[in-house]
Amino acid sequence: MAYRTTLASIPENRIEAFRQDHMESLSASRVIECSHVLATWVQAQPLGKVLRRAIDGGEQLDTTLWHSLRPPLFHSAAVVREIYFDLKRVWDSTQEDTPVPDDDWYGTQIKEIVELFGWANLRQEAVVSILSLPFDEARASRIVQPRLS
């Protein structure tokens, strides 16, 4: 089973507050969940590459956090802007070449990712990417999950 990825639009000052105290909430203005497979299984290029950057790229949210696949990451507001324009351009181009039906699972999730990055761009916020806990309780118990509110 694939990991679930939570993507959240967050004011950058909340990231610093979280780094100082892991009990602090990240106070997201918008949150979506998508399958982590979108970061690796989308074969259409350059869409796959841009999705990989959006979902699995960025800076570590905090170097003390651990996850068996990868730690929580974030893109600064400046990087969110770049990713949003790349995502929008590539997704629109893909839709022109081979339109994805409205009820297509991949298409629905990709549209949500594009919209989230657009939202964060308009608000000049960062985007945080957090993987779900592993199914193995021994590993899951060692992970500190950032709290979103």
N, C-alpha and C positions, 0 to 999 in steps of 0.2 A: 504494500500500500504506500502511496506517495505522501510526502509531507504536505501539510497545508501551510501556506505562507500568508501571514498577516501583513498588509501594507497599510501604513497610517501616515496621514499628513499631520505634522507636528510643528508648532512654533520652535525655532532653533533654541530659544532660551530654555525650553523644557528639557532638551537633551543635556545641557550643562547641569541643570538641577538634578537630573537622574544620575549623572556621573558622580555628583557629590554625595548623593544618598539614594541607594537603590529602592528605597521605600517610596520615593517620589513618583507620582503618576506622570506619564508622558503627555497627558491632556490633548488627545488627538481631536482635530476638528472634523476628520472624516476617516473611516476605517473600511477596508474591504478585505476579503479573503479570496485567495486563488490557489489553485494547485501548483505545487512546486515544479511539476513536470513542464510547465510553460517556459521555465528557464532553460530547459535542456532538450525538449522533444520537438519544438517547432523547427521544422526543417526549411521552411521558406526563408530565404535570406534576401535582404538584411534584417527581416523582422525577428528571426530567432536571436540574432546577435544583440539587437536593441532590447528585446525582452530579457535576455540573460543579464545585461547590464542593469536594467531597471530592477529586477528581482534579486539577483545575486551579486550585484556590484556595490561599491560604496566603501565607506570607512566603518571600522568597528564602532559600534555604539559605545562600548566600554571594553577595554582590553582585559578586564577581570572576568568577563562573562564567557561561558563555555557552552558549546552545543556539539553533539557528536558529528553533525554534518558541517555546520558552519555557525559562527556566532551571529547575534543580531547586528545588523548593519544599518547605515543611514546615508542618504545623499543630502548634502547641504542644499539650501534654496537655490544657489547659483547652478549647481549640477542638475537639480530638478528641472530647471528651465531648459537646459540643453537636452536632457532626456525626453522631456515632454515634446519639444519640437521635433526631435528625431522620431519618437514613437508616432506622433501625429502624421508626419510626412510619410513614413514607411507604411503605417496602417492604411492611410488614405490611398496610397499607391497600390497596395495589395488589394484593396476593395475595388479599385478601378480595373485591375487585371483579372482577378478572380473573386467576385463578390462572395462573402461568407454569409450564408443564410442567417436570419435573425435568431433562429432557434438552435444554432450550432453552439455546442458547449465551449469549444475553444474561442470562437468569435465573441461570445458573450463575456467570457472572462477577460479577453484581450481588451475589449471595449471598456470594461470596468477599470482596467489598469490605466489605459489612456486617459479616461475621465478623472481618475484619482490624481494623476500627475498634472493634468490641467487645473484641477482644483488647487493643488498645492502651489502650482506656479502662480495662479492669480492671487493667492494669499501670501506669497513669498515665504512658504514654509518648507521645511525639510520633509523627506519621506523616509520612514523607518521600515525595515523589512525584518520580520521575526518569524522563524520557523516554529511549527508546532513541536510539542515534546515528542521524543522518540517513544515507541511502543514498549520498549524494554524499561521496566521500572527502575532498575539499578542505574541506568544512564539518566533517565528522566529525573530522578531524585537529586541529581547533582547540578541541575540547571536552574538558574535564576531567570525567570521570565519577566521581562519588563511589564509593568502594569499600565494598561491603557485606560483612559477614562474619557 
